[in-house]
């Protein structure tokens, strides 16, 4: 015979506020519980397992490339008892995380190579902002955003127009590469600042180590560490889903 739980009991068992229990239901992170004639919710062992899975899934904040959205989808599939679909999506999530890890590592290696030529004195390149955007295959708004965030400072001609030199182009290539790998503007700025003081810095360490006063969730810093945690977390979720499939697959909400 399956156990039955009231809202307060679920909250105490999972370690959350009763309002959070109701919020999970509202967001579709758990299936709709049964209701007594007085309107009180009654939760089952399946709900307890689903709450635990959701808590694990939401433990790691990885926002890159829609990973967070994909994880929410996994939780909702599980809440509906669609375990096989959730398992497939989790495996896809893990593969996506591995691709992001590879991109992040490759971006660092490319940056190292580009940095070896960024100090060249030859500045025989002189491009406008539009020419630079076309050359790098980015939008003018993207260049403007990078400049507004302090990633680089572009000199101007007497007529006020910006002129991009060879070193500017090299630095922009580095920024573009790191942004494509989902490194935050904050992380890139930290690396650029560190390089200006010491050209022999460990890029991987600097770019993945936010300052104590930086909000990691807001700026998506510590990318490699976050992705590694996401992979471990997803494997834990995969095991949980398989256990739930075996236990609840026939009739998950009863």
N, C-alpha and C positions, 0 to 999 in steps of 0.2 A: 504494500500500500504506500502510495507516494505521500510525502510530507506536504503540509500546507503552511503558508507563511503570511502574516500580516505585513503591511508596509513598514511598520516600526521594526519588526523582526528582521526583515530583509536589510533595512538600513544598518542595523546593529551588526548583522552577520557579515555584510560586505564592507562596512566601515565608511558609510556615506550618510549624508543627511537625508531624512525622509523626502524632502523636496527634490533631491537628486533622483530618487527612485521614480518619482512622478515625471521628472524631466526626461529620463531615459525612455519611459513609455511614450511620452509626447513626441520625442524625436525618432521613434521607431527603432531604437537600439535594443529593445526587448519586445516580445510579443505581448499583445493585450492580455492582461490577467483576467481571471473570472471575477465577477462582481456578486456580492451577496445582495439580498433584498434591501438591505439598508444602505447599499452603495459602496460598502467597504471592498477594497481590492483583496483578492486572494491569490498568492503566488505559489508556484510549484517548484519542484527540484530543477526542472528545466530552466525556469527563470533565474534561479540561483546560479546555475552553470553559465547562463547567458550573461548575467551581470559580471561574473568573474572574467569571462572572455572579453567583454567590452572594456573592463578596467585595464586588462593587460594590453589590449589593442590601443587604447588611448594614452598609454603610459609614455610612449615616445612621440615627440613632436617633430615630424619630418614633413615639411611643406612642399619640398621640391617636386616639380613635374607631376603634380596631382597625386602624390603618394598618400597624402592625408585623406583626400577624397576617396581614393581606392580603398583605404582601410575602413572608412565609414561604411562603404558599400559591403565589405566583407562582414562587418558586424550585423548589418541589416539583413543580409542573406541568411546568416545563421539564426537570427531572430525569427525568421519565417520558417525555419526548419529545412532550408535548402542547403544542406551541408556540403553536398558534392560540388555545387556551384561555388560555394564559399571556399572550398579547398582549392579548386582550380584558380580562383581569383587570388588566393594567398600565394600559390606557387608563382603566378604571374607577377605578383607584388615583389616576391623575393628576387626573381629574375630582373625586374626593373631596378631594384636597389643595387644589384650587382653591376648593372650597366652604369648607374649613377656613380658608383664607387670607381669604376674603371675610367669614366670621363673625368672625375675629379683628380685622379692620379695622373692621367695623361695631361691634364691642364697644367699641373705643377711641373711636369717634365718639359712641356713645351715652353712654359714660362722661363725655366732655367736656361733653355737654349736662346730664347729671345733676349733675355737679359745680358747674355754674353756680347750682344751687339748694340745694346741700347746706349752705351757710352761713346759710340763712334762720333768723332768730331765733324765728320762730313755732313753738312746740312744742305745738300743741293736740291732738296725737295721743297716745293712751296705750293701747297694746295689750299683751296678754299674749303669751307665747311661742307658744302655740297659735294665737291670733288672727293673729299676725304670720306664722307658717308658712302658715296658710290663705290669707292675703292675698297672699303672695308665691308661693304654689303650690309650696312646698318642704316637706320633712319637718322635724319638730322635731329629729331627729337631725342633719340638715344644718346647721340653725342652731347647734346645740350644737357641732358640729365646727368651724364658722367661728369661734365664740367661743373655743373651746379653743386654736385656732391663732393667737389674738391679732389677728384681723382687726377686731374691734370689742369694746368693753367696754360692757356694758349695766348701767344703774343698777338698783337694787333698792328696793322699797318697804320700809317698816318691818317688814312681815310676811315679808320675804325673797323675795317674788315679783319676777321681772324685769318691768320696764316699758319698752316700746319707744316712743321718741318719733318725731316726724316726721323728724328728722335721721338717726336710726337706720335708719328705713325706707329713706330715700334711699341711705344707704351700703350697705344690704343689697341694694338694687336693682342698684347698681354691682357688688357682689361676685357676685351671681347672673348678671348679664350676662357678666362676664368668665369666670366658671366655665363657663357654657354655651358659650363660645368656646374652652374648654380651656386657659385660662391657669391656671397652677399657683397654689396657695395662697401659695407663697413669692413669686411674682411680684406677686400682688395686695397682699400685705403690704408689699412693697418700695414699691409705688406709693403706698399709703395713708400710709406713714411719710414718704415724700418730700413728699406733698401737705401734711402737717401742718407741714412746715418751709417750704414754698414753694408757694403756690397756683398759680404760673405755670409749673410744671414741664412738660416735654415728656413727656406720658404714654406715647407710643409708645416713646420712647427708654428711659425708666425701666423700664417693665414688660418690655421685651425685652432688658434688659442685666443679667444676673445678676452678683452680686458674685464676686470671684475665689475665695472659699472655698465657693461654692455648687456642688453637684453637678448639672450640667445634665441628665444622664440621669435622675437620681432625681426631680427636681422638674419636669421637662418645661418648663424655662424657655426663653427666647429663641425663643418660638413662631414668630413671623413669619420669622425667619432660618432656623429649622429646616425650616419648610414650604417655603420657597423652595429650600433645598438638596435637599429630598425631591423636588420637582418636577423639578429638573435631573437628579437621580440616576435618577428613573424614566424620563425620556426617553432617558438613556444605556442603561438596561436594555432599553427598547423596541427600540432600534437593535441591541443585542446579540442579542435574541431573534429578530429578523427575519433576522439574519445566520446564526444557528444553525439556524433553520428551513430556510433555503435550502441549507445545507451538510449537515445531519444528518437531515432530515425523513424520508428513506426508511427508514433503519435506524440509529437514533442510537447504539446501544451496540456496534456491530460495527466 
